[in-house]
Each structure stands twice: as structure tokens, then as C-alpha cells.
Amino acid sequence: MTTTPFRNDHYRLDFADETRLLAGAHWERLVVLGDSIAEGIGEATEGFPDQGWADSVADALRRARPGLAYLNLGTRDLRADAVRKTQLDAALAFGPDLAIVVAGGNDLLRGRFEVEPVAAEVEAMVEALAATGADVVTVGLYDCTGSPYIPDEFRAPLTARIHELNDATWDIALRHGALHLDFTNDPGSADPSLYGSDGLHGNRRGHSYTAAVAVRALGARLGNRVGEGA
């Protein structure tokens, strides 16, 4: 597998553009909380790094600010309440100045889904992390009904749940001054080449695309931009 960086092709930023986007980054301690999306589950894809998107964001930040400390607490199969119960204390003890929260995906897959209790768990994490002075990033999940592997009968109810959770997470981000990554409404959601064969997780092309969007968003927060090729 090749991992040589190449020019922007809507899926991956090259190292030079990542560095330009993150120029002046002040963050020194990055923590990631969440489920399998945070952990970085995904199938290998030729030409893309065999790692999760959060790891790629951390690598980009390290190139811009050597010495960045990074802790990824993401653990597959956890619902939002379990993410909070098992990861929030460790995240706070790490003393982050940048925190990414990704939770709620496993709640969406239950027979019955109610957005309010899930959103309350996400907000509890965002509020606690923001109260320390850390910059917080929330994540709206990809509308994975763009994946060819999702059975047709599940597409409509699943997309409704994903959008409901994303709307609630947007509101949380606005209340607490967090940066929200809205992958639910991102064009990448409709790109079948970004998904793995389970239909729920991105392949490594998808993770690279996710990292590119995240780095662009962090760069915009810093006041930096490069050509919109990714």
C-alpha cells in the first residue's frame, strides 16, 4: 500500500496544505471521545493511510505544532451514555485544549431511538470540556444511507434519525461555542466510494476525506484557508 501524499482530489489534503491550514495552531493537547467512529474503524484502501481520521488530524497538527500530545479514547460499540461514563473523566484528567466528541451512532441503531436523552449525554460532555477552556469539536455523522450496502427498507428511517441527531448536535455546539463538523449534510455522505462493506463505517478513503474536512474547519477557525480542492 502506498501512503505517499498527493495533491487534493476531494479525498485527501497534501501535507503542505495541511501545514498552511494549521499555521499558527496553538493547541498542545488533543483528546478524542467516542465510539468506533472516533476509534477509527475502517477497511484498508489503496493509496490512503491505513489509520482513522482522528489519527490523521493529530498527525497534521503535529506537523504544524511539533510536540502535540494526543489521546484517543474512542471505543467501538459504545452508546452515548457509555462514552460519557467511561471516557469523560479520563478526557478531563488529560487536560486537553482541543477536544473532539463523536457519540450517538450506536444509539441510532437501536430498535427505538429518542434524540433527547442522547443529545443530553453529548451536551454533558461538551459542556464539561468547554468549561475547562478547551476548544471543543462536535461531529454530525455521515448520512450512511448513501452507502450501497444499506438495505433499502432501512434508508428512510435511518436518514431521519441521523439528521435528527445532527440537528440536536448543531444546537449543542452553538450553545457552547463548539465547532461542529456537519458530515450529515456534506456531499461526501452521498459518495458510495467512501464507505466500507459494513455500510456504517468509512473505508480509508472516507477517513482521509473526513480528516481533510476537519483540518479545513480547524484552519478556518484559525483564519487560514487554501484552495477548495478537498
matplotlib code that plots the C-alpha trace (Angstrom):
import matplotlib.pyplot as plt

x = [0.0, 1.3, 0.9, 2.8, 0.9, -0.6, -2.5, -6.0, -8.6, -11.6, -10.4, -7.1, -5.1, -1.4, 1.0, 1.8, -1.8, -2.4, 0.6, -0.7, -4.2, -2.9, -0.3, -0.4, -2.2, -1.9, -3.3, -1.0, -3.2, -5.8, -8.3, -11.0, -14.0, -16.5, -17.3, -16.0, -16.1, -13.7, -11.6, -11.1, -12.7, -12.3, -11.2, -7.8, -8.0, -5.2, -3.4, -4.7, -3.2, -4.3, -5.5, -8.5, -9.4, -8.7, -5.2, -4.6, -5.9, -3.4, -0.6, -1.4, -1.5, 1.9, 3.4, 2.2, 2.9, 5.5, 5.1, 1.3, 0.0, -2.8, -5.2, -7.9, -10.3, -12.7, -14.1, -16.4, -19.9, -20.5, -23.7, -23.6, -24.2, -21.3, -19.0, -19.7, -19.4, -16.2, -14.3, -15.2, -13.2, -10.1, -10.5, -10.7, -7.7, -5.7, -6.1, -6.9, -7.0, -8.7, -11.4, -13.4, -16.7, -18.3, -21.2, -24.7, -24.1, -24.8, -27.9, -29.3, -29.2, -31.4, -35.0, -36.3, -34.4, -35.2, -32.9, -33.3, -31.5, -28.7, -28.3, -28.2, -25.3, -23.4, -24.1, -22.9, -19.5, -19.3, -20.2, -17.7, -14.9, -15.7, -15.8, -12.1, -11.4, -10.8, -11.9, -14.5, -15.4, -18.7, -19.4, -22.5, -22.4, -22.4, -25.8, -24.7, -27.8, -25.5, -23.7, -24.7, -24.6, -27.6, -30.8, -33.4, -36.0, -33.7, -32.8, -35.7, -35.9, -32.1, -31.6, -34.4, -32.6, -29.2, -30.5, -32.4, -29.2, -27.2, -29.7, -29.5, -25.7, -25.6, -27.7, -25.4, -22.4, -24.0, -24.9, -21.3, -19.3, -18.1, -17.0, -19.4, -18.4, -21.6, -20.9, -24.7, -25.2, -21.8, -21.7, -19.4, -22.4, -23.7, -20.4, -20.5, -16.7, -16.2, -17.9, -16.7, -18.6, -20.5, -22.3, -21.8, -18.1, -15.9, -13.1, -9.7, -10.7, -13.6, -11.4, -9.0, -11.9, -13.1, -9.7, -9.5, -12.8, -11.8, -8.4, -10.1, -12.5, -9.8, -7.9, -10.9, -11.1, -7.5, -8.3, -6.4, -7.7, -6.3, -7.9, -11.2, -10.0, -11.0]
y = [0.0, 3.4, 6.3, 8.9, 12.2, 13.5, 16.6, 17.3, 15.2, 15.7, 12.9, 14.0, 17.1, 17.0, 17.7, 21.2, 22.4, 20.8, 22.8, 26.0, 25.5, 24.8, 27.6, 29.3, 26.4, 26.9, 23.6, 21.4, 18.6, 16.8, 14.3, 12.4, 10.8, 8.5, 5.2, 3.3, 6.4, 8.1, 4.9, 4.9, 1.6, 1.2, -1.0, -0.5, 1.4, 1.5, 4.9, 6.1, 5.9, 2.8, 4.8, 6.6, 10.2, 11.4, 10.0, 11.8, 15.1, 14.6, 13.9, 17.1, 19.1, 17.6, 18.7, 22.3, 22.2, 19.5, 18.0, 17.8, 15.3, 13.1, 10.8, 8.9, 7.2, 6.1, 2.6, 0.7, -0.3, 2.3, 4.2, 7.9, 7.3, 4.8, 7.2, 9.8, 7.4, 5.7, 8.4, 11.9, 11.7, 10.4, 13.2, 15.9, 14.5, 14.6, 18.4, 19.0, 22.3, 20.7, 18.0, 16.1, 14.4, 11.8, 9.9, 8.7, 6.4, 3.2, 4.8, 5.3, 1.6, 0.5, -0.6, 2.6, 5.9, 9.1, 12.0, 13.9, 11.6, 11.0, 14.7, 15.2, 12.9, 14.6, 18.0, 16.9, 16.0, 19.2, 21.4, 19.8, 20.1, 23.6, 24.7, 23.9, 26.4, 23.8, 24.3, 21.6, 20.0, 18.1, 15.8, 15.1, 11.6, 10.8, 10.0, 6.5, 5.8, 6.9, 3.6, 0.9, -1.6, -0.3, -2.3, -0.2, -0.7, 0.9, 4.0, 6.3, 5.7, 5.7, 9.0, 10.6, 9.6, 10.7, 14.1, 14.5, 13.8, 16.1, 18.9, 18.4, 18.3, 21.5, 23.2, 21.9, 23.3, 26.7, 26.9, 26.1, 27.8, 24.5, 23.9, 21.5, 19.2, 18.6, 15.5, 14.6, 17.3, 17.1, 16.0, 13.1, 11.4, 10.6, 9.2, 5.4, 5.2, 6.5, 3.6, 0.2, -3.0, -2.9, 0.2, 2.1, 2.9, 4.7, 3.0, 4.6, 6.9, 8.0, 8.6, 10.7, 12.8, 13.2, 14.3, 16.8, 18.4, 18.5, 20.1, 22.7, 23.5, 23.9, 26.0, 28.3, 28.7, 29.9, 32.2, 30.1, 28.8, 27.1, 26.3, 24.3, 21.2, 18.8]
z = [0.0, -0.9, 1.6, -0.4, 0.0, -3.2, -4.3, -3.3, -5.1, -2.8, -0.6, 0.9, 1.6, 0.9, 3.8, 2.5, 2.5, 5.9, 7.3, 5.7, 7.1, 10.6, 10.7, 14.0, 15.7, 19.5, 20.6, 22.6, 23.9, 21.7, 23.1, 21.2, 22.9, 21.2, 19.7, 16.6, 14.5, 16.9, 17.3, 13.5, 12.3, 8.6, 5.7, 4.1, 0.8, -1.7, -1.8, 1.6, 5.1, 7.0, 10.0, 11.4, 10.5, 14.1, 13.9, 10.6, 12.2, 15.0, 12.6, 10.7, 13.9, 14.9, 11.7, 12.3, 16.1, 17.0, 20.4, 20.4, 23.0, 21.7, 23.4, 21.5, 23.9, 21.1, 21.7, 19.4, 20.3, 23.0, 23.2, 24.1, 27.8, 28.0, 26.2, 28.9, 31.8, 30.7, 28.9, 30.2, 33.4, 31.6, 29.0, 31.6, 33.5, 30.3, 30.4, 26.7, 25.0, 22.0, 22.3, 19.7, 20.7, 18.5, 20.0, 19.3, 16.3, 18.2, 19.7, 16.2, 15.5, 18.4, 17.8, 19.4, 19.2, 21.2, 20.4, 23.7, 26.1, 23.5, 23.0, 26.8, 27.0, 24.2, 25.8, 29.2, 27.6, 25.5, 28.5, 30.8, 28.3, 27.3, 30.9, 31.2, 28.4, 25.8, 22.2, 21.5, 18.2, 17.7, 14.8, 12.8, 11.5, 7.8, 6.3, 5.6, 3.6, 0.7, 1.2, -1.3, 1.5, 3.4, 2.7, 1.0, 3.8, 6.3, 4.3, 5.2, 8.9, 9.3, 7.5, 9.6, 12.8, 11.6, 10.6, 13.9, 15.9, 13.7, 14.2, 18.0, 18.0, 15.9, 18.6, 21.4, 19.5, 19.1, 22.8, 23.9, 21.2, 19.8, 16.2, 14.5, 11.6, 9.7, 7.7, 7.7, 5.1, 3.5, -0.2, 0.9, 2.5, -0.9, -2.2, -2.1, -2.6, 1.0, 2.8, 3.9, 3.2, 6.5, 5.3, 8.5, 8.7, 6.2, 4.4, 4.5, 1.6, 3.7, 6.7, 4.7, 3.4, 7.0, 8.1, 5.2, 6.2, 9.8, 9.1, 6.8, 9.6, 12.2, 9.7, 9.2, 13.0, 12.8, 9.9, 7.4, 4.1, 1.0, -2.4, -2.0, -3.8, -1.0]

ax = plt.figure().add_subplot(projection="3d")
ax.plot(x, y, z, "-o")
ax.set_aspect("equal")
plt.show()
